[in-house]
Amino acid sequence: MSNISHSPESAGGNLTARALREGIFAGIVALGLFVLFVGLETTQNIRNELVLNQRWGLLAIFVAVAAVGRFLTVAYIRPWMDARKAAAKAPAEADESFFKRNFSKIAIVALLIYPPLMVMLFGVQGSLKWVDNFGIQILIYVMLAWGLNIVVGLAGLLDLGYVAFYAVGAYSYALLSQYFGLSFWILLPLAGILAAFWGMILGFPVLRLKGDYLAIVTLAFGEIIRLVLINWTEVTRGTFGVSGIPKASVFGIWSFDVSAPNNFAKAFSLPMSSAYYKIFLFYLILALALLTAYVTIRLRRMPIGRAWEALREDEIACRSLGINTVTTKLTAFSIGAMFGGFAGSFFAVRQGFVSPESFVFLESAIILAIVVLGGMGSLVGIAVAAVVMVGGTELLREMTFLKAIFGPDFTPELYRMLIFGLAMVIVMVWKPRGFVGSREPTAFLKERKAVSGSFTKEGHG
Amino acid sequence: MEYFVQQLVNGLTLGSIYGLIAIGYTMVYGIIGMINFAHGDIFMLGGFAALITFLVLTSVFVGLPVVLLLLVMMVAAMLTASLWNWTIEKMAYRPLRGSFRLAPLITAIGMSIALSNFIQVTQGPRNKPIPPLVSSVYNVFGIAISLKQIIIMLLTAILLTTFWYIVNKTALGRAQRATEQDRKMAALLGIDVDRTISVTFVMGASLAAVAGTMYLMYYGVTVFTDGFIPGVKAFTAAVLGGIGSLPGAVLGGMLIGLIESLWSAYFTIDYKDVATFSILAIVLIFKPSGILGRPEVEKV
């Protein structure tokens, strides 16, 4: 060890000089990157002509941050990280803690008591934000990501147009309830079936395609669905969207319509509030998400699930062992799509309004990012990734204290997607295998052992 | 007939722009096998760089000749976009080289979101119109061809020849092709693989920046979301032509441009993108590796 660990004192001067050099270089690069976009701002004047605003101070800050940041990284942070990595080489985590072993059980219990807890903490009306913006919003993404995980994580087929099935589910509910007056509980399975059917339709042409050809066709499929929704105005009302979508009821026993005689709040003689509906929706999406997880876990142990994973690992070997790759791919697409459809009809019932705006490519990208960041194939990792990415960006809306630092004009809202994009990059570079880097195989010899995620392949399709 | 030829010219102009962007996709894909999703936003960034340069030039030097103006805009856009793509490659893609295939795809999508929002935050969300730079229109056998269209097609032809020459006849191009075929072997033979990949990104970005400048000149307006749709179309073009093949990218771009303008001319304009994407799907069903792409042979 002693011959390779050069002491920082002897290398200190050298290192500082290098850091200084790299810092200056980073500053120059940052100047080149930002001089046009940060140093100058294009704004319209009164005559609606473009004029330039000069912001050299801001540019100086950008350049300084880049230079100093680079200097500190090279001079201090990187040596410190290396030292820490060397120290951490010693055998760690012999026994997993109780919390870690029972993580999923604890998480489910926590989710079950989450809405009452919020009501207790913030009151009936105050809990709305926490249950709706954080709880339901995150759970929708968890469910979508778990659904996409079947296609990408298990079967290894890269799908960039998953949002299409979400849209099919949402519009199935919105349109069928508007035109035929069917209730949510009939349309929920129907939306799933319709989405699964569309999954098959997408599946057929792409059976022969691989890798990025598959990716672009799925992306194109997602765009086609969205464009049809925009342009088929007689049915979908185009960009205006479908509004006034009826609410779901508790299996027809209690309704959440204010005028209905069996209104939930009236039945229990509670004060009127929309919070009850949100809490009901929270449990509904929780149940749907858990159903997705349960089905995924069970399917992985069934022949079809094993076939998916075999397909992901090696398609040729899979085919030579007599697995029908056509049905394997089609079932992966359609079952993944089905859960997207469920989530879609839930989305429609939650918003009461659907428009093509909600089903842009960005949504597909976010869902795929959650699946990959979570560590493909790992349900817990995906849930953690959804909480971090979606919850994190929702949290940015709340950061009003930043106004105190950056002045009253500062709107954290604006920076939400910028930070989201950068976070995607940073998390991926930091943990290329996702948050949960280990997998629990369903087939094993004698002893069940978690294996490193790097042993699983990501598929060719 | 004249109407048809007119649409043909329009389609080829649009196709030239798509082709220029598609080359960036196809070169990056060829060399490191990654879909560079941020490429469309590099194109948008190039357009913005050209726009800002235009405003600087017109406010500092009044009455500059248009040729010089366009040239300076283009060079500034190329430099800026190249620097951005170079930095992005270094920060977001290089650490993940050798990692699994989806990792750089996700960072590229993240970069794409970040770039378009960066422009939204720094330059504002509104459309940015500029006064028309070139407005003369020539009448050739009853077909109106504008000078803009001639410039775009001519420039595309010049750039394509240059790039074809670079890739096929120079040492740099040889290094690129070697890296594309076998990265490890190329490194063993003394090719600086990292540098070659960086150069590829820079080349792709400068072509996208030219496309961005041309797009700005052609339509006279740009906005921060402009990267996505042309980006996806160009990527579609690259796949349609056979990803990894330079002539394929241009052919794909021209085809997409033609499909779009002919469909809008003879059918409804609303469904032009649906037509483009459907034709992509249909072509890929019959030729799963694109029109000029080599079919992938899997060795076991």
Contacts between the chains, C-beta under 8 A, distances in Angstrom:
chain1	res1	chain2	res2	distance
A	29	B	83	6.8
A	29	B	87	6.1
A	32	B	79	7.4
A	32	B	80	7.1
A	32	B	83	4.7
A	33	B	80	7.5
A	33	B	83	5.8
A	33	B	84	6.0
A	33	B	87	6.3
A	36	B	48	7.5
A	36	B	49	5.2
A	36	B	52	4.6
A	36	B	53	7.0
A	36	B	76	7.4
A	36	B	80	5.9
A	37	B	45	7.9
A	37	B	48	6.8
A	37	B	49	7.7
A	37	B	52	7.4
A	37	B	118	7.2
A	37	B	119	6.7
A	37	B	122	5.0
A	37	B	123	6.6
A	38	B	122	5.5
A	40	B	52	5.4
A	40	B	55	7.6
A	40	B	56	7.0
A	41	B	122	6.8
A	41	B	123	6.3
A	41	B	124	7.3
A	42	B	51	6.7
A	42	B	52	6.3
A	42	B	55	6.4
A	42	B	123	5.6
A	42	B	124	7.1
A	42	B	128	5.7
A	43	B	124	6.6
A	44	B	126	6.9
A	50	B	51	7.7
A	50	B	55	5.9
A	50	B	128	6.0
A	50	B	129	7.1
A	50	B	130	6.7
A	51	B	55	7.4
A	51	B	59	7.9
A	52	B	52	7.3
A	52	B	55	5.1
A	52	B	56	6.7
A	52	B	59	6.5
A	152	B	102	7.9
A	158	B	102	7.2
A	158	B	105	8.0
A	205	B	281	5.4
A	205	B	282	7.8
A	205	B	284	7.5
A	205	B	285	5.0
A	206	B	281	8.0
A	206	B	284	8.0
A	208	B	285	7.0
A	208	B	288	4.8
A	209	B	284	5.9
A	209	B	288	5.4
A	210	B	288	7.4
A	210	B	296	7.1
A	211	B	101	8.0
A	212	B	29	7.0
A	212	B	35	5.5
A	212	B	239	7.1
A	212	B	243	6.4
A	213	B	239	6.1
A	213	B	243	7.6
A	213	B	284	5.8
A	213	B	288	6.2
A	213	B	289	6.9
A	213	B	290	7.5
A	215	B	35	6.6
A	216	B	235	6.3
A	216	B	236	6.3
A	216	B	239	4.7
A	216	B	280	7.1
A	217	B	280	6.9
A	217	B	281	5.4
A	217	B	284	6.0
A	219	B	232	6.9
A	220	B	236	6.7
A	220	B	277	3.7
A	220	B	278	7.9
A	220	B	280	5.6
A	220	B	281	6.1
A	221	B	277	7.5
A	221	B	281	7.3
A	223	B	232	7.1
A	223	B	273	6.6
A	223	B	277	5.8
A	224	B	274	5.3
A	224	B	277	5.1
A	224	B	278	6.7
A	227	B	270	7.9
A	227	B	271	7.1
A	227	B	273	5.5
A	227	B	274	5.0
A	228	B	274	6.6
A	230	B	270	7.9
A	231	B	270	4.2
A	231	B	271	6.1
A	231	B	274	7.7
A	316	B	298	6.5
A	316	B	300	5.8
A	361	B	228	7.1
A	361	B	232	7.6
A	362	B	113	7.0
A	365	B	109	4.7
A	365	B	113	7.2
A	368	B	106	7.2
A	368	B	109	7.4
A	369	B	106	5.3
A	369	B	109	6.4
A	369	B	110	6.9
A	372	B	102	5.2
A	372	B	103	7.1
A	372	B	105	7.9
A	372	B	106	4.8
A	373	B	106	7.0
A	376	B	102	7.2
A	414	B	120	7.5
A	414	B	121	5.7
A	415	B	117	7.7
A	415	B	121	6.4
A	417	B	113	5.8
A	417	B	117	4.5
A	418	B	113	7.8
A	418	B	114	5.7
A	418	B	117	3.9
A	418	B	118	5.9
A	418	B	120	7.9
A	418	B	121	5.9
A	420	B	110	7.9
A	420	B	113	6.3
A	421	B	110	4.7
A	421	B	111	6.7
A	421	B	112	7.2
A	421	B	113	3.3
A	421	B	114	3.1
A	421	B	115	7.6
A	421	B	117	6.3
A	422	B	110	6.9
A	422	B	114	5.0
A	423	B	110	7.4
A	424	B	106	6.1
A	424	B	107	6.8
A	424	B	109	6.8
A	424	B	110	2.9
A	424	B	113	7.1
A	424	B	114	8.0
A	425	B	91	7.6
A	425	B	92	4.9
A	425	B	107	4.7
A	425	B	110	4.3
A	425	B	111	5.9
A	425	B	114	6.9
A	428	B	96	6.8
A	428	B	103	5.6
A	428	B	106	5.1
A	428	B	107	4.8
A	428	B	110	6.9
A	429	B	91	7.9
A	429	B	92	6.8
A	429	B	95	4.9
A	429	B	96	6.4
A	429	B	107	6.7
A	432	B	96	5.7
A	432	B	99	4.2
A	432	B	100	7.0
A	432	B	103	4.6
A	433	B	99	8.0
A	433	B	100	7.6
A	454	B	100	7.9
A	458	B	100	5.1
A	458	B	101	5.7
A	458	B	102	5.6
